[in-house]
Amino acid sequence: MPLLNKTATADPEGAGTTSARSPLSRVRTALTVFFALDGLLFAGWVVRIPAIKEQTGASASDLGMALLGVSAGAVATMALTGRLCRRYGSPAVTVACAAVLSLSMALPPLAHSATALGLALLVFGAGYGGINVAMNSVAVDLVAALRRPVMPSFHAAFSLGGMLGAGLGGLAAGSVPPSVHLPALGLLGLAATAAAGPALLRAPSAPAEPADPVHAGPRAAGDRTRGPVLLLGLIALCTAYGEGAMADWSALHLQQDLHAPPGVAAAAYALFALAMTAGRLTGARLLERWGQTRTLVAGGTAAAAGMLLGALAPNAWLALAGFGAAGLGLANIFPVAVGRAGELAGPGGVATASTLGYGGMLVGPPAIGFLAEWSTLPTALTTVAVLAAGAAVLAYATRNASAAPAARAPEDATRRGGAAPVAAGAPGATGP
């Protein structure tokens, strides 16, 4: 990406910029495909959880333990992905992880016990965690090369993929068994990887250690900003907990507790994903009008109210309305919180907040399962509302936090026309 950036800025008359637009556009298109594919495959799996639960005969706690396989596989892979990105390049790791994720879609239908399902989900989690770190690393480089804040467009693509995957899953739920549906999605994923992979692989990677001394600034300011960054990371954790819970438990709640038919139950996550997409597509305008703090507080409040309605509603249609409101509320909290952490402490702040946030997405589903076994699933889902309200409170608590001058330096350098420094192998600005 730095090579493309230098090409784009080499010609003061603009010829170099024109010549660089086409490669950058191809890389952006390919990366968008991978974000959408990630959402499609993930949603395709989660809407079939009720059928897989019935297939394995697992209880709520057994299912929660099996779902922990996704978390374990993702965490183990994330610990290695940064080093793999530095050695082989983030584009190559993205393509490899997309292939692993696609192939793993065939494994859950083969499981006939909670233990076997957990082992299958270890592989699924490895592919899912790896691709999220790697493709966000590519996205960070691309944002620096384009000098445009295009990160929300990638997360909108993830949401669109999730909406499509949930919609297709809803159509398939009543008539197509998971043993056909999930492997078919895996084949589609392999085809998309083969189609988009070559363009991504032609993208040069960032150097392992940027030489620009600007990067020393955020580290020096770490003591001053560590507290606010951790609070912002907790905001991301609180909201990602809700995203993970909605993905794995919303369909089961409608089918098991509100006796909705399979197609209507699958619509829960589809509606949530649609609301998330709409919120992200309008997020920039909302931020310009309200600012970061008001956006975070309003989003957390709306998400808390929506999840209370979704968890405690007496019928499926009111629950769906609540899930839609929760999706709108949660849509921009994670990206804004992580981006604000980056403003405060540079790449280190982004890494800290995004790691905490992704941890919330991994912990949420199994935590809901254990709470549902101890109490009920609707009661367990109310914890999403509690954490969303907590995110709103934390957002208000960090309203006066301001970026250190050193942390602003990369942005200032970009405004002066210099190439923005890029850290290779960083986890990226957000998780999908």
C-alpha positions in Angstrom: 0.0 0.0 0.0 2.8 2.5 0.7 4.1 1.9 -2.8 0.7 2.7 -4.3 0.5 5.7 -2.0 3.9 7.0 -3.3 2.7 6.4 -6.9 -0.4 8.4 -6.2 1.6 11.4 -4.9 4.5 11.3 -7.2 3.1 13.5 -9.9 2.1 17.0 -8.7 0.0 17.5 -11.9 -2.2 14.6 -11.0 -1.1 12.0 -13.6 0.3 9.8 -10.9 -2.9 10.0 -9.0 -4.9 8.9 -12.0 -2.6 5.9 -12.6 -3.0 4.8 -9.0 -6.7 5.0 -8.8 -7.3 1.8 -10.8 -5.2 -0.5 -8.7 -6.5 1.0 -5.5 -10.1 0.6 -6.8 -9.5 -3.0 -7.6 -8.0 -3.7 -4.2 -10.9 -1.9 -2.5 -13.5 -3.9 -4.5 -11.8 -7.2 -3.7 -11.5 -6.3 0.0 -15.2 -5.4 0.0 -16.0 -8.9 -1.3 -14.1 -10.5 1.5 -15.9 -8.4 4.2 -19.2 -9.3 2.6 -18.2 -12.9 2.4 -17.3 -13.0 6.1 -20.8 -11.6 7.0 -22.5 -14.0 4.6 -20.8 -17.2 6.0 -21.1 -16.1 9.6 -24.9 -15.4 9.2 -25.4 -18.5 7.2 -24.1 -20.5 10.2 -25.9 -18.6 13.0 -29.4 -18.9 11.5 -29.0 -22.7 11.4 -28.1 -23.0 15.0 -31.6 -24.1 16.1 -31.4 -27.0 13.5 -27.9 -27.9 14.6 -29.0 -27.8 18.2 -31.8 -30.2 17.5 -29.5 -32.4 15.4 -27.0 -32.8 18.2 -29.6 -33.0 21.0 -27.6 -30.4 23.0 -29.0 -28.5 26.0 -28.6 -24.8 26.3 -25.5 -25.1 28.5 -24.1 -27.8 26.2 -24.7 -25.6 23.2 -23.1 -22.7 25.0 -20.0 -24.8 25.6 -19.9 -25.9 22.0 -20.2 -22.3 20.9 -17.1 -21.6 23.0 -15.3 -23.5 20.3 -15.7 -20.5 18.0 -14.2 -18.2 20.7 -11.3 -20.6 21.4 -10.4 -21.1 17.7 -10.6 -17.4 17.0 -8.5 -16.3 20.0 -5.8 -18.9 19.2 -5.7 -17.8 15.6 -5.7 -14.1 16.4 -2.6 -14.6 18.6 -0.8 -15.9 15.5 -2.3 -13.9 12.7 -0.4 -10.7 13.3 2.9 -12.5 13.0 1.7 -14.3 9.8 0.6 -11.0 8.3 4.1 -9.5 9.0 5.8 -12.6 7.4 3.5 -13.3 4.5 1.6 -10.1 4.0 -2.0 -9.3 5.2 -3.5 -10.0 1.7 -2.2 -13.5 1.5 -3.3 -14.3 5.0 -6.8 -12.9 4.2 -7.1 -15.2 1.2 -5.9 -18.2 3.2 -8.3 -17.6 6.1 -11.2 -17.1 3.7 -10.5 -20.5 2.3 -10.3 -22.1 5.7 -13.6 -20.4 6.8 -15.3 -21.5 3.6 -14.2 -25.1 4.0 -15.2 -25.2 7.7 -18.9 -24.5 6.8 -19.2 -28.2 5.9 -18.2 -29.4 9.4 -21.1 -28.4 11.7 -23.7 -30.6 9.8 -21.4 -33.6 10.4 -21.6 -33.2 14.2 -24.1 -35.4 16.1 -23.0 -34.4 19.7 -22.1 -31.2 21.5 -18.5 -32.3 21.7 -18.2 -32.9 18.0 -19.9 -29.6 17.3 -17.4 -27.8 19.6 -14.5 -29.4 17.7 -16.0 -28.4 14.3 -16.5 -24.8 15.6 -12.8 -24.7 16.6 -12.0 -24.8 12.9 -14.7 -22.4 12.0 -13.5 -20.0 14.7 -9.9 -20.2 13.5 -11.0 -19.1 10.0 -13.3 -16.4 11.3 -10.8 -14.9 13.8 -8.0 -15.0 11.3 -9.8 -13.4 8.4 -11.1 -10.6 10.7 -7.6 -9.6 11.8 -6.1 -10.0 8.3 -8.7 -8.2 6.3 -8.8 -5.3 8.8 -5.0 -5.0 8.5 -5.4 -4.7 4.7 -8.2 -2.1 5.3 -6.0 0.0 7.5 -3.3 0.1 4.8 -5.9 0.9 2.1 -7.4 3.7 4.1 -4.0 5.3 4.5 -3.3 4.9 0.8 -6.6 6.4 -0.3 -6.5 9.1 2.4 -10.2 8.8 2.7 -12.2 7.4 5.7 -13.6 4.4 3.8 -13.5 2.0 6.7 -17.3 2.3 7.4 -18.0 1.0 3.8 -16.3 -2.3 4.6 -18.3 -2.8 7.7 -21.5 -1.9 5.8 -20.4 -4.7 3.4 -20.1 -7.1 6.3 -23.6 -6.2 7.4 -25.0 -6.5 3.9 -23.4 -10.0 3.7 -24.9 -10.9 7.0 -28.3 -9.7 5.9 -28.1 -11.7 2.7 -26.8 -14.8 4.6 -29.6 -14.6 7.2 -32.2 -14.0 4.5 -31.1 -17.0 2.5 -31.0 -19.0 5.7 -34.5 -18.0 6.5 -35.7 -19.2 3.1 -33.8 -22.5 3.5 -34.7 -23.1 7.1 -38.1 -24.7 6.4 -37.1 -27.0 3.6 -33.3 -27.3 3.1 -31.3 -29.3 5.7 -28.1 -27.8 7.1 -26.2 -30.7 5.5 -27.0 -29.1 2.1 -27.3 -25.5 3.0 -24.0 -24.9 4.8 -21.7 -26.8 2.4 -23.3 -24.9 -0.5 -22.4 -21.6 1.3 -18.9 -23.0 1.7 -18.6 -23.7 -2.1 -19.9 -20.1 -2.8 -17.2 -18.8 -0.4 -14.4 -20.7 -2.2 -15.7 -19.4 -5.6 -15.7 -15.8 -4.2 -12.2 -16.3 -2.8 -10.9 -17.5 -6.1 -12.5 -14.6 -7.9 -11.4 -11.8 -5.6 -8.2 -13.2 -4.2 -5.9 -12.4 -7.1 -6.7 -8.7 -7.0 -6.0 -8.6 -3.3 -2.8 -10.6 -3.6 -1.4 -8.0 -6.0 -1.6 -5.3 -3.3 1.8 -4.6 -1.8 1.9 -4.9 2.0 3.1 -2.3 4.5 6.6 -2.5 5.9 6.9 -4.4 9.2 8.3 -1.4 11.1 7.5 2.0 9.7 10.4 4.3 9.8 8.4 7.5 10.3 9.3 8.9 13.7 5.7 10.1 14.1 4.8 6.6 15.4 6.9 7.2 18.5 4.4 9.8 19.7 1.4 7.7 20.7 3.6 5.4 22.6 5.0 8.3 24.6 1.6 9.6 25.3 0.4 6.1 26.5 0.4 6.8 30.2 -1.9 9.8 29.7 -4.3 8.1 27.4 -4.4 4.5 28.8 -7.4 5.1 31.0 -9.7 6.7 28.4 -8.6 4.1 25.8 -9.5 1.3 28.1 -12.9 2.9 28.8 -13.5 3.1 25.0 -12.4 -0.5 24.7 -15.0 -1.4 27.3 -17.6 0.5 25.2 -16.6 -1.6 22.2 -16.8 -4.8 24.4 -20.3 -4.0 25.7 -21.7 -3.4 22.2 -19.9 -6.4 20.6 -21.3 -8.6 23.3 -24.7 -7.7 22.0 -23.8 -8.4 18.4 -22.5 -11.8 19.3 -25.5 -12.6 21.4 -27.9 -11.5 18.6 -26.1 -13.6 16.0 -26.2 -16.9 18.0 -29.4 -16.6 20.1 -32.0 -14.4 18.5 -33.4 -17.0 16.2 -33.5 -19.6 18.9 -35.3 -17.1 21.2 -38.0 -16.5 18.7 -38.4 -20.2 17.9 -38.1 -21.7 21.4 -39.7 -19.0 23.6 -42.1 -17.3 21.2 -43.0 -20.3 19.1 -42.3 -18.5 15.8 -41.9 -20.7 12.7 -38.4 -21.3 11.4 -38.6 -18.7 8.7 -39.8 -16.0 11.1 -37.1 -17.0 13.6 -34.4 -16.7 11.0 -35.6 -13.2 10.2 -34.5 -11.9 13.6 -30.8 -11.8 12.7 -31.7 -10.6 9.1 -33.6 -7.7 10.5 -30.8 -6.9 13.0 -28.2 -7.0 10.2 -30.4 -4.8 8.0 -30.7 -2.2 10.8 -27.0 -2.4 11.4 -26.4 -1.8 7.7 -28.7 1.2 7.5 -27.1 2.7 10.7 -23.6 2.4 9.3 -24.5 3.8 5.9 -25.9 6.9 7.6 -23.3 7.0 10.4 -21.1 9.7 8.9 -24.1 12.1 8.6 -25.2 11.3 12.2 -21.7 12.0 13.5 -21.5 15.3 11.7 -24.8 16.4 13.2 -24.5 15.1 16.7 -20.8 14.5 17.3 -19.2 11.4 18.8 -20.4 11.6 22.4 -24.1 12.1 21.5 -24.0 9.4 18.9 -22.5 6.9 21.4 -24.9 7.8 24.2 -28.0 7.8 21.9 -26.9 4.6 20.3 -26.4 2.8 23.6 -29.7 4.1 25.0 -31.6 3.0 21.8 -29.9 -0.4 21.9 -30.8 -1.0 25.5 -34.4 -0.1 25.0 -34.6 -2.3 21.9 -33.0 -5.3 23.5 -35.4 -5.1 26.5 -38.3 -5.2 24.1 -36.8 -7.9 22.0 -36.0 -10.1 25.1 -39.3 -9.6 27.0 -41.9 -9.0 24.2 -44.9 -11.4 24.4 -44.9 -12.1 20.7 -42.4 -12.5 17.8 -43.4 -9.3 15.9 -42.7 -7.0 18.9 -39.5 -8.9 19.5 -38.5 -8.3 15.9 -39.2 -4.6 16.3 -37.0 -4.5 19.4 -34.1 -6.3 17.6 -34.4 -3.8 14.7 -34.1 -0.9 17.2 -31.1 -2.6 18.9 -29.4 -3.0 15.5 -29.8 0.7 14.8 -28.5 1.6 18.2 -25.4 -0.6 18.1 -24.5 0.1 14.4 -22.0 2.9 15.0 -20.9 2.5 18.6 -18.1 0.0 17.9 -16.5 1.9 15.0 -16.8 5.2 16.8 -15.4 3.9 20.0 -12.4 2.3 18.3 -11.8 5.3 16.1 -11.8 7.6 19.0 -9.3 5.4 20.8 -7.1 5.8 17.8 -7.4 9.6 18.0 -6.3 9.4 21.6 -3.4 7.0 21.3 -2.7 6.3 17.7 -2.4 2.6 16.5 -1.8 1.4 20.0 -5.2 2.7 21.1 -6.9 1.2 18.1 -5.4 -2.2 18.8 -6.3 -2.1 22.5 -9.9 -1.1 22.0 -10.5 -3.4 19.0 -9.1 -6.4 20.9 -11.4 -5.7 23.9 -14.3 -5.3 21.6 -13.7 -8.5 19.7 -13.4 -10.3 23.0 -16.9 -9.1 23.8 -18.2 -10.7 20.6 -16.6 -14.0 21.5 -17.6 -14.1 25.1 -21.2 -13.0 24.5 -22.7 -16.2 23.0 -21.4 -18.7 25.5 -22.2 -16.4 28.4 -25.8 -16.2 27.2 -25.9 -20.0 27.0 -24.7 -20.4 30.6 -27.1 -17.7 31.9 -30.0 -19.3 29.9 -29.3 -22.7 31.6 -29.2 -21.0 35.0 -32.3 -18.9 34.4 -34.1 -18.5 31.1 -33.0 -17.3 27.6 -35.1 -14.1 27.7 -33.6 -13.2 31.0 -30.1 -13.9 29.7 -30.8 -11.7 26.7 -31.6 -8.7 29.0 -27.8 -8.6 29.8 -27.3 -7.2 26.3 -29.5 -4.3 27.3 -27.6 -3.8 30.6 -24.3 -3.7 28.8 -25.6 -1.3 26.1 -26.8 1.1 28.8 -23.4 0.7 30.4 -21.8 1.7 27.0 -23.8 4.9 27.0 -22.7 5.7 30.5 -19.1 5.1 29.7 -19.4 7.2 26.5 -20.6 10.1 28.6 -17.7 9.5 31.0 -15.2 9.9 28.2 -16.8 13.0 26.7 -13.9 15.3 27.7 -11.1 13.0 26.6 -9.0 14.7 23.9 -6.3 13.4 21.6 -2.7 14.1 22.5 -0.8 16.2 20.0 1.4 13.3 19.2 -1.5 11.1 18.4 -2.8 13.7 16.0 0.4 13.8 14.1 -0.4 11.2 11.5 -3.5 13.0 10.5 -1.7 16.3 10.4 1.0 14.8 8.2 -1.7 13.6 5.8 -3.3 17.0 5.6 0.1 18.5 4.7 0.3 16.1 1.8 2.8 13.6 3.3 2.1 9.9 3.2 0.3 8.6 6.3 2.4 6.1 8.2 0.9 2.6 8.3 1.6 -0.1 10.8 1.8 -3.6 9.3 0.1 -6.5 10.9 -2.1 -4.3 13.2 -5.5 -5.8 13.9 -7.4 -3.0 12.1 -9.8 -0.4 13.2 -12.7 -2.7 14.0 -14.0 -6.2 13.8 -17.2 -6.8 11.6 
